[in-house]
Amino acid sequence: MGSHAHDSHDHGHAHHEEHHHEENFVSKYIFSHDHKMIGKQFLMTAVFMGLVAMMLSILFRIQLAWPGESSDFLNLFLGDRWAPKGILDQNMYLGLVTIHGTIMVFFLLTGGLSGTFSNILIPLQLGARDMASGFLNMLSYWFFFISSVLMLISLFVETGPAMAGWTVYPPLSALPKAVPGSGLGMTLWLFSMAIFIAGSLIGSLNYIVTVLNLRTKGMTMTRMPLTIWAFFVTAILGVLSFPVLLSAALLLIMDRLAGTSFYLSDIIVGDEMLSNHGGSPILFQHLFWFLGHPEVYIVLLPALGLSSEIIATNARKPIFGYKAMIGSILAIGFLSFIVWGHHMFITGMNPFLGSVFVFTTLLIAIPSAVKVFNYITTLWKGSLVFTPAMLFAIGLVSTFITGGVTGIILADSALDIAIHDTYFVVAHFHIVMGMSAVLGMFAGVYHWFPKMYGRMLNTRLGYVHFWITIIGAYGVFFPMHFVGLAGAPRRYYDYSVQRLR
Amino acid sequence: MGKLGILLVIVLGAIAVAQLVRVYEHSLKLKKTGEHDINDRDNNLNAWLMLLFMIFQFGGFIYLMLAYGWTGRGPSASLEGEETDWLLNLNFVIIIAIFFLTNFLLFYFSYKYVRKPGVRATYFPHNNKLEMIWTVVPACVLAVIIILGLRSWNNLTSPSGDGAVVIELYSKQFDWTARYAGEDNVLGKYDYKLTTGTNELGILTAKTIEDAIVEREKKVNAINKLLSNADTVLSDSLVEAQEFTLSHNERILRSLYQLKQNHNKEVDKNAEDDIIVKGTLVLCVGQEYEFNFRSMDVIHSAYFPHFRAQINTVPGMTTRTKFTPSITTAEMREIKNDPKFKYVLMCNKICGKAHYKMKMDIEVLSKAEYAAWLAGKKKETFKLKYGIAPAEGGDDMAKEDGSNSGEDMPAEDATGEAAPIKKEDEI
């Protein structure tokens, strides 16, 4: 203790004085340059956003559970406009679904996982004093914060939030006449995402620079913890793919506000014949999924990195096949850029192009299998200590398997035709992307909480938390596979209705 | 408030559990047991729970499998779908094997290698042979899946045979319209700018061009009249808006003139024998169909769950798919033991408020029944239907400025389908 204090005293002696004066409340807790504080800010914001998105899902799940029945407390939350007489409005249903998806994918899983743990762990595990640029790091958080606020504001707009699904495919998202949420709500969505992307880019660049330049003596690239490898590859994915979404969003903003025809062609909507001609809605899907698929791994890789560390620690063994783990992270990262078309098998794109995407997509199963077997072998003949973090990490491996294998079905274009956009897809990505990433995030929080806040989380509550979570997760999403196989489309407001009449 | 009550009970229950655990923790603290060391009892308990959870997971899966099966929608009603189902079953066998194997290993190892006094973890950082095995084996399995999958994909997306009957399905918020290609089995050409109240699908013939031009000219004249009328006083913003609408309409009018100039009357006959059908899509068993898809407004997706077919409908371009119905509706009713069963075409891409109601019934008839139905439709070719009431387009003109309204049209088509939605929208 004494020597430690002495060290740090020696270290920054020259700046000690002015540093001391700067540490007021605002610079310490709000506009902080300290990576640990920024990590905590990301965590808190993301958890709050996650809670909001969870509430939204409960609201629309109530409609699905009791279709057409009045639940008067919906009126309490949504008011007369969006839940007249306690029955959820059809448009608002789509709005809730859209914002739930957007917040969960971008704000909870991207901001919460990569933002939190890259910030906290990269300098600590590399032996760096802080991020390469503390100021940019702060900026990255505040961009994230502003975009979160904008996204929340869009929920309170008169015409409602964006209602075109979290993938915001035009023309639906471009035409306020097609759905009211495509008015101001959609504009806010796009601006929020643009700011989110800017923040995420700043953060990612910072992570990459820090990992490449600020490693301590002796910390070669091949000695880095797997967490850092995961964050590093995640940051690279983010830098390469997010700008594409930004361009997609900008073109969509142009179509909406400046009357261009990037995505619009030969459309009659409401009572208006648009003169847009020559655009292609499919173009947006290509651009969107060029981000969208790497995004899945932007969400997953940090979780897998955290669990590598946690499983190894609590099995009292080094992770099995360290080099193979790095190789598989890199392989997944590389492959994730050439598989986006598997979201678009039935858009009418050239079937040959579809075949190429089938091939590349199924290749991802190989590095994923390597990772799973390496985790399992790490457990083999270990001396397992079931801290809550360990439980969550094992839960992650289980959901990664369960959700991963159904990906094989969806990647097979011939089968995708029959189950595309059904609940099978919903079940698949909620288990493999949603649950795995969330369990990884919980594992990380339980494991590093003492490092973040200087106190332990209650172990037994952690146990209760884990077992309720994993049983609930399987209980909710397992049956969804069967609903989807039976042919239930997603984003339906009411399944009991036969026809429009 | 019953449902809110349930939610409250769940939340309060969770809080109660949390409080109980806290009390327990505090009592342990009094006993001076380390709060944060994982004691053997807890550790072993969790190991057992791992095993129990595995049983829950496998049991739940087997139960769901037995209760619903993986083709809960019954047998495939198309020849192409049978191949899909076969491939789906094969893939399921493979992934279920992987699911059981890996989850078993994961949870069993978690149970078996729990910390035991005196037992140390084995140092086993890597083994090239093992790693090679689980790179190569999945790769081989995937090779099989890829080859079989691509074979089916090629079959499913290849052009349909010469005998295939061509049908166009036209989607808009929120219904479907079918257009049978008629006797020549060639669909008439179309242009979205020709869409009017009487020509909903924008079918291209010399006459429809003429009608669309007349209608558009009326609109342009009306605005011109409004703007040049010295008696009416318009605010600047209103003038601006009207001028914008005017230039927009003139632009469309110009391209209509162009269309007229380039029109080749030879193609009209393709359109004239087309038959437009709403409400129920009628198909013939054993007949291969080539479906073309168009969309008026946003992206929809034509999903035929029973036929295992699906394709998006995209504004500005045509998409296609094909299938051959193999079971008639009557036969399927017997198989399903449900006298009310109907095949259905659903929209499966989020498209707005009534997305969930955007469906079209499909009826698969035997050859004889189908021939009889088709004979009944002879009088409903586009030529006859459109020729009968050529002037109707003019009536629409009187209404506001939107004779081409997507939402107005169905209201006039006796079905009245979309009309109620519009009302709700305005509220």
Interface residues (C-beta under 8 A of the other chain):
Chain A: I58 I62 W66 S71 D72 F73 Q90 N91 L94 M163 A164 G165 Y169 P171 L172 L175 A178 V179 P180 L264 S265 D266 I267 I268 V269 G270 D271 E272 M273 S275 H277 G278 G279 S280 P281 I282 A315 R316 K317 P318 I319 F320 G321 Y322 K323 A324 I346 T347 G348 P351 G354 S355 V358 F359 L362 L363 A365 I366 A369 V370 V372 F373 N374 Y375 I376 T377 L379 W380 K381 G382 S383 L384 V385 F386 T387 L391 I394 V397 S398 I401 T402 V405 T406 I408 I409 D412 S413 A414 L415 I417 A418 H420 D421 T422 M456 N458 T459 R460 L461 Y463 V464 W467 I470 I471 Y474 G475 F478 P479 H481 F482 V483 L485 A486 G487 P489 R491 Y492 Y493 D494 Y495 V497 Q498 R499 L500 R501
Chain B: M1 K3 L4 L7 V17 A18 V21 R22 Y24 E25 E35 H36 I38 D42 N43 N46 A47 L49 M50 F53 F56 Q57 G60 F61 L64 A67 Y68 G69 W70 T71 G72 R73 G81 E83 T84 L87 L88 N91 F92 I94 I95 I96 I98 F99 T102 N103 L105 L106 F107 F109 S110 Y113 V114 R115 K116 V119 R120 A121 T122 Y123 F124 P125 H126 N127 L130 E131 W134 T135 P138 A139 L142 I145 I146 G149 L150 S152 W153 N154 N155 L156 T157 K172 Q173 F174 D175 Y192 K193 T195 H248 R251 I252 F293 M296 D297 V298 I299 S301 Y303 P305 H306 R308 A309 Q310 I311 N312 V314 P315 G316 M317 T318 T319 R320 M346 C347 N348 K349 I350 C351 G352 K353 A354 H355 Y356 K357 M358 K359 M360 D361 E400 D401 G402 N404 S405 G406 E407 D408 T415 E417 A418 D425
